[in-house]
Amino acid sequence: MGTTDSRAMILGGTGFVGRHVCAELASRGREVTVVGRRPPEREFPFRFVPLDLGATPEEELSALLAAESPDTVVNCVGSIWTRDDKAMWAVAAEPVLRLVEALRRLPGPPRLVHLGSVLEYGPVPAGTTVGASVRPAPNGAYGKAKLAATEAVLAGAAAGDFDAVVLRVANVAGPGSPEVSLLGRVARQLLAAAGTTGPAMIELAPLRAHRDYVDVRDVAEAVAAAAEAEVTAEVVDIGRGEAVWVRSLVDLLVQASGIPARVVERGEPGGPAQDWLQVDTRPAARLLGWSPRRSLAAAVSALWNEVAPTTNASNGMGG
């Protein structure tokens, strides 16, 4: 467990996942410092250091790390998926490459917990389970950039330049889900319909995918476990270990809201006939002592309670 004199630096700590990671590490007694390009837009209880990781020379980043002297650095820097290859590389790969070089310059570098993405695996056959033994083959800009970042972290750790572990995180749900996410868009449409007559009309693209979703609070607990574990130079998948139909999450959110709604899927289905992803969580249990604790119903209920606490209906779904 963390102690009151241990320090954690969270890169991208003002984002969706980063905020929960900050709160979890602080609850375990760590002193938390957040590094990001822009100050948080709302109230933030942690010390903030403005820094553009992707544009800062390695020597300056090394100097900052030496001055702050954290025991652990957590990289939560992410991006929306719709950027082109060049822009995605700049925000999802370049910052990590600079971080790796900065850590190599330090005589006693901190432990690094790097958050990767299951999109690094690329398309996989329906019904299969992916894990660290599966050879990644991403076909999108985001997956390619994240894989390059993961490989740089693993190479540095394997060479003994620093101590690091990669958490390859599945789809994330829960309180704070961004508006650009599927559940964020549904929550926004439900909120707009609250108090109106008739059912809400929720219009979405065809929902065919089956994906592994995990509560963001469980992800934060996995990060805290990884910060204290002895495993290094390993990839550990973080999810619930089950592929769920994404339409079922939308239905759970509608139920949690208590707002009558009709979900309409419009447009031609795109992508492969099977869009599937399910991760192997057994290594996380073995290496980190971690397993997901929260149901998806709890995740979507917590999301709704955050965005619309006064309109939430009593529906008996656990939080």
C-alpha positions as CSV (number, residue, x, y, z in Angstrom):
1,M,0.0,0.0,0.0
2,G,1.1,3.6,-0.6
3,T,2.4,5.7,2.2
4,T,2.0,9.4,3.0
5,D,5.6,10.1,1.9
6,S,5.2,8.4,-1.5
7,R,4.7,10.5,-4.6
8,A,2.9,9.8,-7.8
9,M,3.0,11.9,-11.0
10,I,0.0,11.5,-13.2
11,L,0.4,12.4,-16.9
12,G,-3.0,13.3,-18.4
13,G,-4.5,13.3,-14.9
14,T,-7.3,15.8,-15.8
15,G,-8.9,13.3,-18.3
16,F,-11.6,10.7,-17.8
17,V,-9.4,7.9,-16.6
18,G,-6.8,10.1,-15.1
19,R,-9.1,11.8,-12.6
20,H,-10.1,8.5,-11.2
21,V,-6.5,7.3,-11.0
22,C,-5.6,10.5,-9.1
23,A,-8.4,9.9,-6.6
24,E,-7.5,6.2,-6.1
25,L,-3.8,6.9,-5.5
26,A,-4.6,9.7,-3.2
27,S,-7.0,7.5,-1.2
28,R,-4.1,5.1,-0.7
29,G,-1.9,7.8,0.9
30,R,0.1,9.0,-2.1
31,E,0.9,12.6,-2.8
32,V,-0.4,13.3,-6.3
33,T,0.9,15.8,-8.8
34,V,-0.9,16.1,-12.2
35,V,0.8,17.1,-15.4
36,G,-1.2,18.2,-18.5
37,R,-1.3,20.6,-21.4
38,R,-4.2,22.6,-20.0
39,P,-5.4,23.3,-16.5
40,P,-8.6,21.5,-15.5
41,E,-11.8,23.3,-16.4
42,R,-13.6,22.4,-13.1
43,E,-12.5,22.2,-9.5
44,F,-9.5,20.0,-9.0
45,P,-8.1,18.9,-5.7
46,F,-4.5,18.1,-6.9
47,R,-1.5,20.1,-7.6
48,F,-1.2,20.8,-11.3
49,V,1.9,21.4,-13.5
50,P,1.3,22.7,-17.0
51,L,3.3,20.8,-19.6
52,D,2.9,19.7,-23.2
53,L,4.6,16.3,-23.0
54,G,4.7,15.9,-26.7
55,A,6.5,19.2,-27.3
56,T,8.9,19.2,-24.3
57,P,12.5,18.3,-24.9
58,E,13.7,15.1,-23.1
59,E,16.2,17.0,-21.0
60,E,13.5,19.4,-19.7
61,L,11.2,16.5,-18.9
62,S,14.1,14.7,-17.1
63,A,14.7,17.9,-15.1
64,L,11.1,18.1,-14.1
65,L,11.1,14.4,-13.0
66,A,14.3,14.9,-11.0
67,A,12.9,18.0,-9.3
68,E,9.5,16.4,-8.5
69,S,11.1,13.0,-7.6
70,P,8.0,10.9,-7.8
71,D,8.2,7.2,-6.9
72,T,5.7,6.4,-9.7
73,V,4.7,8.0,-13.0
74,V,1.4,7.0,-14.5
75,N,0.8,7.8,-18.1
76,C,-2.9,8.3,-18.7
77,V,-2.5,10.5,-21.8
78,G,-5.0,9.5,-24.5
79,S,-6.8,10.9,-27.5
80,I,-10.1,10.7,-29.4
81,W,-10.0,8.1,-32.1
82,T,-10.9,10.3,-35.1
83,R,-7.5,11.9,-35.8
84,D,-5.5,11.1,-38.9
85,D,-2.2,9.1,-38.6
86,K,0.1,12.1,-38.3
87,A,-2.1,13.9,-35.6
88,M,-2.6,10.6,-33.7
89,W,1.1,9.9,-33.6
90,A,1.7,13.4,-32.2
91,V,-0.7,12.9,-29.3
92,A,-0.6,9.2,-28.6
93,A,3.0,8.0,-29.4
94,E,5.4,11.0,-29.4
95,P,4.7,12.0,-25.8
96,V,5.5,8.5,-24.6
97,L,8.7,8.3,-26.7
98,R,9.9,11.5,-25.1
99,L,9.0,10.2,-21.7
100,V,10.9,7.0,-22.3
101,E,14.0,9.0,-23.3
102,A,13.6,11.3,-20.3
103,L,13.4,8.3,-17.9
104,R,16.6,6.9,-19.4
105,R,18.5,10.1,-18.5
106,L,17.7,9.7,-14.8
107,P,20.1,7.9,-12.4
108,G,17.2,6.5,-10.3
109,P,14.0,6.7,-12.5
110,P,10.6,6.2,-11.0
111,R,8.4,3.2,-11.8
112,L,6.2,3.8,-14.9
113,V,2.7,2.5,-15.3
114,H,1.7,3.1,-18.9
115,L,-1.9,2.8,-20.0
116,G,-2.2,1.1,-23.4
117,S,-5.3,0.2,-25.3
118,V,-6.9,-3.0,-26.5
119,L,-7.1,-1.4,-29.9
120,E,-3.5,-2.3,-30.2
121,Y,-4.6,-5.8,-30.9
122,G,-6.5,-4.9,-34.0
123,P,-9.4,-7.0,-35.4
124,V,-9.8,-10.5,-33.9
125,P,-12.1,-13.3,-34.7
126,A,-15.5,-13.4,-32.8
127,G,-15.5,-15.7,-29.8
128,T,-11.8,-15.4,-29.1
129,T,-10.0,-14.0,-26.0
130,V,-7.0,-11.8,-26.4
131,G,-4.0,-11.5,-24.1
132,A,-0.4,-10.6,-24.0
133,S,0.5,-13.7,-26.0
134,V,-1.5,-12.5,-29.0
135,R,0.5,-10.7,-31.6
136,P,-0.9,-7.2,-32.0
137,A,-1.9,-6.1,-35.5
138,P,-3.7,-2.8,-35.3
139,N,-5.4,-1.4,-38.4
140,G,-6.2,2.1,-37.2
141,A,-4.2,5.2,-36.4
142,Y,-5.0,5.1,-32.7
143,G,-4.1,1.4,-32.3
144,K,-0.8,1.9,-34.2
145,A,0.3,4.9,-32.2
146,K,-0.6,3.2,-28.9
147,L,1.3,0.1,-29.9
148,A,4.4,2.0,-30.7
149,A,4.2,3.7,-27.3
150,T,3.7,0.3,-25.6
151,E,6.7,-1.2,-27.4
152,A,8.9,1.7,-26.4
153,V,8.0,1.3,-22.8
154,L,8.6,-2.5,-22.9
155,A,11.9,-2.1,-24.6
156,G,13.1,0.4,-22.0
157,A,12.0,-1.8,-19.1
158,A,13.5,-5.0,-20.7
159,A,16.8,-3.2,-21.1
160,G,16.8,-2.3,-17.4
161,D,16.7,1.5,-18.1
162,F,13.7,1.8,-15.8
163,D,11.0,-0.2,-14.1
164,A,7.7,-0.3,-16.0
165,V,4.5,-2.2,-16.6
166,V,1.9,-1.7,-19.4
167,L,-1.8,-2.0,-18.7
168,R,-3.7,-2.7,-21.9
169,V,-7.1,-1.3,-21.0
170,A,-10.4,-2.4,-22.6
171,N,-13.4,0.0,-23.3
172,V,-14.0,2.1,-20.2
173,A,-17.4,3.2,-18.8
174,G,-18.6,4.9,-15.6
175,P,-18.8,8.4,-14.1
176,G,-17.1,11.1,-16.1
177,S,-17.5,9.3,-19.5
178,P,-16.7,11.9,-22.1
179,E,-19.6,13.3,-24.3
180,V,-17.9,12.0,-27.4
181,S,-18.2,8.4,-26.2
182,L,-21.2,6.2,-26.9
183,L,-22.6,6.3,-23.4
184,G,-21.8,10.0,-23.1
185,R,-23.8,10.7,-26.2
186,V,-26.7,8.7,-25.0
187,A,-26.6,10.4,-21.6
188,R,-26.7,13.8,-23.2
189,Q,-29.7,12.8,-25.4
190,L,-31.5,11.4,-22.3
191,L,-30.8,14.6,-20.3
192,A,-32.1,16.8,-23.1
193,A,-35.4,14.8,-23.0
194,A,-35.8,14.9,-19.2
195,G,-39.1,16.5,-18.3
196,T,-40.5,16.5,-21.8
197,T,-43.6,14.7,-22.9
198,G,-43.4,11.4,-24.7
199,P,-40.4,9.0,-24.9
200,A,-36.9,10.3,-25.7
201,M,-35.7,9.5,-29.2
202,I,-32.1,8.1,-29.0
203,E,-30.6,8.0,-32.5
204,L,-27.4,6.1,-32.9
205,A,-25.4,4.4,-35.6
206,P,-26.0,0.6,-35.9
207,L,-24.9,-1.1,-32.7
208,R,-23.5,-4.5,-33.7
209,A,-20.2,-4.6,-31.8
210,H,-19.5,-6.9,-28.8
211,R,-16.8,-5.3,-26.6
212,D,-15.2,-5.8,-23.3
213,Y,-16.2,-2.9,-21.0
214,V,-14.8,-2.2,-17.5
215,D,-15.7,0.4,-14.9
216,V,-13.3,3.3,-14.8
217,R,-13.1,3.0,-11.0
218,D,-11.9,-0.6,-11.5
219,V,-9.3,0.6,-13.9
220,A,-8.0,3.1,-11.3
221,E,-7.7,0.3,-8.8
222,A,-5.7,-1.7,-11.4
223,V,-3.4,1.2,-11.8
224,A,-2.9,1.4,-8.0
225,A,-2.2,-2.3,-7.9
226,A,0.3,-2.0,-10.8
227,A,2.1,0.8,-9.1
228,E,2.9,-1.4,-6.1
229,A,3.4,-4.8,-7.9
230,E,6.8,-6.2,-8.6
231,V,6.1,-7.2,-12.2
232,T,8.1,-5.3,-14.8
233,A,8.4,-5.3,-18.7
234,E,5.0,-7.0,-19.0
235,V,1.7,-6.3,-20.7
236,V,-1.3,-6.9,-18.4
237,D,-4.8,-6.7,-19.9
238,I,-7.5,-4.9,-17.9
239,G,-11.1,-5.6,-18.6
240,R,-14.0,-7.6,-17.3
241,G,-13.2,-10.6,-19.4
242,E,-16.5,-10.7,-21.2
243,A,-17.6,-9.3,-24.6
244,V,-21.0,-7.6,-24.2
245,W,-23.3,-6.3,-26.9
246,V,-22.9,-2.6,-26.9
247,R,-26.6,-2.1,-27.4
248,S,-27.1,-3.8,-24.0
249,L,-25.1,-1.0,-22.3
250,V,-27.3,1.6,-24.0
251,D,-30.3,-0.2,-22.6
252,L,-28.8,-0.3,-19.1
253,L,-28.2,3.5,-19.3
254,V,-31.8,4.1,-20.4
255,Q,-33.0,2.0,-17.5
256,A,-30.7,3.8,-15.0
257,S,-32.1,7.2,-16.1
258,G,-35.7,6.2,-15.5
259,I,-36.6,8.2,-18.7
260,P,-38.9,6.5,-21.2
261,A,-36.9,6.2,-24.4
262,R,-36.9,4.7,-27.8
263,V,-33.5,3.7,-29.3
264,V,-33.3,4.0,-33.0
265,E,-30.3,2.7,-35.0
266,R,-30.0,4.5,-38.3
267,G,-27.6,4.2,-41.3
268,E,-25.9,1.3,-43.0
269,P,-23.8,-1.0,-40.7
270,G,-20.1,-0.5,-41.4
271,G,-17.0,-2.4,-40.6
272,P,-16.6,-6.2,-40.3
273,A,-19.5,-8.5,-39.9
274,Q,-18.2,-9.3,-36.4
275,D,-16.7,-6.5,-34.2
276,W,-15.6,-8.4,-31.1
277,L,-13.1,-8.0,-28.3
278,Q,-12.7,-9.8,-25.0
279,V,-9.6,-9.8,-22.9
280,D,-8.0,-12.4,-20.6
281,T,-8.1,-11.1,-17.1
282,R,-6.3,-14.0,-15.4
283,P,-2.8,-12.4,-15.7
284,A,-4.1,-9.3,-13.9
285,A,-5.3,-11.5,-11.0
286,R,-2.0,-13.4,-10.9
287,L,0.4,-10.5,-11.4
288,L,-1.4,-7.6,-9.8
289,G,-3.8,-9.3,-7.4
290,W,-6.5,-7.3,-9.3
291,S,-9.9,-8.3,-10.7
292,P,-12.9,-6.1,-11.6
293,R,-15.4,-5.5,-8.7
294,R,-18.2,-3.5,-10.3
295,S,-20.9,-4.5,-12.7
296,L,-21.7,-2.7,-15.9
297,A,-25.1,-1.7,-14.4
298,A,-23.2,0.0,-11.6
299,A,-21.0,1.8,-14.1
300,V,-23.8,3.2,-16.1
301,S,-25.8,4.1,-13.0
302,A,-22.8,6.0,-11.6
303,L,-22.5,7.8,-14.9
304,W,-26.2,8.9,-14.9
305,N,-26.1,9.9,-11.2
306,E,-23.2,12.2,-12.0
307,V,-24.7,13.9,-15.1
308,A,-28.3,14.1,-13.8
309,P,-28.5,13.6,-10.0
310,T,-31.8,15.5,-9.7
311,T,-33.6,13.6,-12.5
312,N,-32.4,10.2,-11.6
313,A,-35.2,7.8,-10.9
314,S,-35.2,5.2,-8.1
315,N,-34.6,2.0,-10.1
316,G,-32.8,-0.3,-7.7
317,M,-29.7,-0.6,-9.8
318,G,-26.6,-0.8,-7.6
319,G,-23.9,1.9,-7.5
